[in-house]
């Protein structure tokens, strides 16, 4: 086991890979460490690129298809670099009924991006969530992790413009 693992080199010489390796070692390089390892990679690098997925697959001896499947199934993981600022619009039932789709459309029109995309200047990433757990203040969204309640489309766009201007 040790020799197979030792033969695999990290994608780059970036020191953050040592912390990823520590996470895997803590779990004995077992396949059941996959989700925690992917969390660590994303925490350290901001997203999961192809090289990272291949490396984790080899280190944990898990088929690449399974690693990719996990990375694309869970909403938390992203395969693209995120912008400096992130807006997550809740599309859960309560938020949708109270106008989340209108807010999402206003953001798309104002910034020229769709959910899952980042503006060309790298300033803003737009995401959607199935539920943010804030149904009582619908429509809910977060801007850089801070909850925004009962958003009005034009007010949300204005708030985003202010945030990315800083």
C-alpha positions as CSV (number, residue, x, y, z in Angstrom):
1,X,0.0,0.0,0.0
2,X,2.7,2.5,1.0
3,X,4.7,2.0,-2.2
4,X,1.7,2.5,-4.5
5,X,0.7,5.7,-2.7
6,X,4.3,6.9,-2.6
7,X,4.7,6.5,-6.3
8,X,1.9,9.1,-7.0
9,X,3.1,12.7,-7.3
10,X,0.8,15.6,-6.6
11,X,-0.2,17.6,-9.7
12,X,2.1,20.5,-8.7
13,X,4.8,21.3,-6.1
14,X,2.3,23.6,-4.3
15,X,2.7,23.1,-0.6
16,X,-1.1,22.8,-0.1
17,X,-0.9,19.3,-1.5
18,X,0.8,18.3,1.7
19,X,-2.3,19.2,3.7
20,X,-4.4,17.1,1.2
21,X,-2.0,14.2,1.7
22,X,-2.3,14.6,5.5
23,X,-6.1,14.3,5.2
24,X,-5.8,11.1,3.1
25,X,-3.1,9.6,5.4
26,X,-5.4,10.3,8.4
27,X,-7.9,8.0,6.8
28,X,-5.4,5.4,5.7
29,X,-5.7,6.3,2.0
30,X,-9.0,4.4,2.1
31,X,-11.8,5.1,-0.5
32,X,-14.2,6.2,2.2
33,X,-12.0,9.3,2.6
34,X,-13.1,10.6,-0.8
35,X,-15.6,13.2,0.2
36,X,-13.5,14.6,3.0
37,X,-10.5,14.7,0.7
38,X,-12.4,16.5,-2.0
39,X,-13.6,19.0,0.6
40,X,-10.0,19.6,1.7
41,X,-8.9,20.1,-2.0
42,X,-11.7,22.6,-2.6
43,X,-11.1,24.4,0.7
44,X,-7.4,24.9,-0.2
45,X,-7.6,25.5,-3.9
46,X,-11.2,27.0,-4.3
47,X,-12.3,24.4,-6.8
48,X,-11.7,20.9,-8.1
49,X,-9.9,20.7,-11.4
50,X,-9.2,17.6,-13.6
51,X,-5.7,17.2,-12.2
52,X,-6.9,17.3,-8.6
53,X,-9.6,14.7,-9.4
54,X,-7.1,12.4,-11.1
55,X,-4.7,12.7,-8.2
56,X,-7.3,12.0,-5.5
57,X,-8.5,9.0,-7.6
58,X,-5.0,7.5,-7.8
59,X,-4.2,8.2,-4.2
60,X,-7.4,6.7,-2.8
61,X,-7.5,3.9,-5.4
62,X,-10.9,4.9,-6.5
63,X,-12.1,4.9,-10.2
64,X,-11.9,8.4,-11.7
65,X,-15.5,8.0,-12.8
66,X,-16.6,7.6,-9.1
67,X,-14.5,10.6,-8.1
68,X,-16.0,12.7,-10.9
69,X,-19.5,11.4,-10.0
70,X,-19.2,12.5,-6.4
71,X,-17.7,15.9,-7.4
72,X,-20.6,16.6,-9.8
73,X,-23.4,15.1,-7.6
74,X,-22.8,17.2,-4.5
75,X,-23.8,20.8,-4.9
76,X,-21.0,22.0,-2.7
77,X,-18.3,21.0,-5.1
78,X,-17.3,23.2,-8.1
79,X,-15.2,22.2,-11.0
80,X,-14.4,25.8,-12.0
81,X,-12.7,28.7,-10.2
82,X,-15.1,30.9,-8.4
83,X,-15.2,34.7,-8.7
84,X,-14.0,37.1,-6.0
85,X,-17.6,37.4,-4.9
86,X,-20.3,34.7,-4.9
87,X,-24.1,35.1,-5.1
88,X,-26.3,32.1,-4.3
89,X,-30.0,32.4,-5.1
90,X,-32.3,29.9,-3.4
91,X,-34.6,28.2,-5.8
92,X,-36.5,26.2,-3.1
93,X,-40.3,26.1,-3.3
94,X,-41.0,29.0,-1.0
95,X,-38.3,31.2,-2.6
96,X,-39.4,30.3,-6.1
97,X,-43.0,31.2,-5.3
98,X,-42.0,34.5,-3.8
99,X,-39.9,35.6,-6.8
100,X,-36.5,33.9,-6.8
101,X,-36.7,33.3,-10.5
102,X,-37.2,37.0,-11.2
103,X,-34.2,37.9,-9.0
104,X,-32.1,35.3,-10.8
105,X,-33.2,36.6,-14.2
106,X,-32.3,40.2,-13.1
107,X,-28.8,39.1,-12.1
108,X,-28.4,37.2,-15.3
109,X,-29.4,40.2,-17.4
110,X,-27.3,42.7,-15.4
111,X,-24.1,40.7,-15.3
112,X,-24.4,38.5,-18.4
113,X,-23.9,35.2,-16.7
114,X,-26.1,32.2,-16.0
115,X,-26.0,30.0,-12.8
116,X,-22.7,28.2,-12.5
117,X,-20.8,30.9,-14.4
118,X,-18.4,33.6,-13.4
119,X,-18.2,37.1,-15.0
120,X,-15.3,37.4,-17.5
121,X,-13.5,39.7,-15.1
122,X,-13.6,37.1,-12.3
123,X,-15.5,39.4,-10.0
124,X,-18.8,37.5,-9.5
125,X,-19.9,33.9,-9.6
126,X,-23.7,33.1,-9.7
127,X,-25.0,29.9,-8.2
128,X,-28.3,28.5,-7.2
129,X,-29.2,26.3,-4.3
130,X,-32.1,23.9,-3.8
131,X,-32.7,25.4,-0.4
132,X,-30.9,27.7,1.9
133,X,-33.1,26.8,4.9
134,X,-34.5,30.3,5.2
135,X,-38.0,29.8,3.9
136,X,-39.5,32.3,6.3
137,X,-37.6,35.2,4.7
138,X,-38.2,34.1,1.1
139,X,-36.9,34.9,-1.5
140,X,-33.5,34.3,0.1
141,X,-30.1,34.6,-1.3
142,X,-26.5,35.0,-0.1
143,X,-23.9,37.4,-1.2
144,X,-20.4,36.3,0.0
145,X,-22.1,34.0,2.5
146,X,-24.2,36.7,4.1
147,X,-28.0,36.1,4.0
148,X,-30.2,38.6,2.2
149,X,-33.9,38.4,2.8
150,X,-37.0,39.2,0.7
151,X,-34.9,40.6,-2.1
152,X,-36.2,42.9,-4.7
153,X,-34.6,42.2,-8.1
154,X,-33.3,45.8,-8.7
155,X,-32.1,46.1,-5.1
156,X,-30.2,42.8,-5.3
157,X,-28.5,43.9,-8.6
158,X,-27.6,47.2,-7.0
159,X,-26.2,45.4,-3.9
160,X,-24.1,43.2,-6.1
161,X,-22.8,46.1,-8.1
162,X,-21.7,47.8,-4.8
163,X,-20.0,44.6,-3.6
164,X,-18.0,43.9,-6.7
165,X,-17.0,47.6,-7.0
166,X,-15.1,47.3,-3.7
